[in-house]
């Protein structure tokens, strides 16, 4: 049983790592589109109607799809007033208790995100702007990204349970050094 749990944990973390690394490349696309807009607007005096809106949509996908990756690499913001002063087992126990809030929020986001994405896809929703691109793909990213975050949250919960109760299916790894390159 512990082998299956460890395999699940590694699989979810690898999936989030893979997706996070690919989603990170959207930064370069956003950079190029914004440079294009600046060039067209100020050098050619011919602003575009699509670059700002496309950049905003790409940023939305970037933000929602990177949550699982950030959680896998312990990059989310923490309030460390109490947490950093606890020993690892007590810290894990506190994380187990507070994970209830995490799961309430993310499961609600998943539930409503699925509903919103289904509604958007059923009408092939567009932005109703001058450019009028489809926005249902961006809304579809919400439940997908949230599901990845929920899965990584489950991995974190399993890690915390293993540390708090000294179980053998998980061996804590040393955190990556700050400044380490992707």
N, C-alpha and C positions, 0 to 999 in steps of 0.2 A: 504493500500500500504506500509506504513512504517513497518508493521509487517512482510511482505514478505521480504523487504530489510534487516531488522534485522535478520530474519531467514537465509537468504542467507549468510550474513556476518558471523554469528555464524557457519553455516555449513561448509563454506570454511575454516575458521580458525580451526575448529575441525578436518577436514580432513587433513590439513597440519600438525597439531599437532600430530595426530595419525601416519601419514606417517613419519614425522620427528623423532619421538621417536623410531620407528622400524628401520629406516635407521641408526640411531645412533648406533645401535647394530653391524653394519658392522665394526666398529672400533675394536671390540673384535676379529672378524674373521681375520681382517688384522693383528692384533697383533699376533695371533696364527700362521698364515702362515709365518710371518717374523721370529718368533722364531723357527719354524720348519726349515726354510732355514738356519738359523744360526747353529742350532743343526746338521743338516745333513752336512753342509759345513765344520764346524770347529771341530765337535766332531767325526763324522763318516767319514770325508773326502770324502763325496759323495753328492755334490751339486745337487739340483733339477733344472729342466728346467721350472717348472710351477709356483713356489710360487711367484716370483717377478712379473710375468706377471698377475697372478690372483689378487695379491694385488693392482696392478695399475688399473686393471679393476674395482675392488670393490671400490677403492678410487674415480674413475670417477663417478660411480653410487652414491656414498655417497655425493660427491660435488654437483652434479646436482640435486639430489632429495631433498637436504636439504634447497634449496633456499626459498621455501614457508614457511617452519618452521621458518627459521631465520628471515624472514620479519615479520611473525606473532608475533614474540617475540622481535621485534625491535633490532635485532642483527647485521644488516648490518652496515658497516662503514659509518659515516656521516662526512662532513666537517662543523663544527659548528661555523665558524667565525661569521656569521650573524644569523644563525638559532636559536642558543641557547639564543640570546638576545631579541628575539621577543616574544610578548605575544601569547598565544595559538591560537587565531583567525587569527592573521597575519601569524604565523608559518604555520597554515593549508592552508591559501591562497597561501603562497609561495610554499608549497608542491603540491598544485593543479597545479600550473604553471609548476613546474619542473617535474611533473609526465608525461608530454608529452614526455620528453627524455626517461624516463623509459619505456613507452609503445612502443615507436619507436624501442628501442633496443630489448626488450623482444619479441615483435611480429615478428621482423625480425628473431630473434633466433628461435622462434617457427616455422616460415615458412620454413626456411632453415633446421632446425632440422627434421621436418617432411619429407622433401625431402630426406635428407641424410639417415634417418631411413628406409624409403621405399626402397630406392636403396640398402641399406645393407641387408634388409630382403629378397628382391627379389632374391638376389644371395646367400643367406645364408653365408654371408661374414665371413671369418675367419681371424686370425691375420697373417697368413703365416710365423709363427715362427716355431721353432723346436717342440713346444708343439701344436701349431695350433688350439687354441680354437675358438669357434664362438664369434664374437664381435658384431653381430647384436643386442643382448640383451642390451649391453652397449649403443649402438647408439640409441636404442629405448627409453632408459631412458632420452635422451636429450629432445625430445618434450614432454614427460610426465612430467618431472620435470619443464620444462619451462612453460607448461600449468598451473601447480600448482602455480608457481611464478606469472604468469599473473593474475590468479584468486585472489591471496592474494594481489597483487597490486591494483586490482579493489576494494577489501575490504578496503584497505588503502585510496584509492581515495574517496570512499563513506564516510569513517570516516572523512577525511579532509573536504569534502563538508559539512557534518553535523556540524562540529565544526566551520568552517568559516561562515556559514550562520545560525548557531544556530537552526538547525533542530532537531526534536524530535525523530528520529529513532535510534539515537546513543547517548549513554551516555559514555563519556570517563571513563576508568578504571584507577586506580592507577597502575603505572608500577611495575612489579615484582622487588623485592629487588635483588641487585647483590649478587651472590653467592648462590642463591636459587637452590636447587637440583632438577633434573628432577625426 
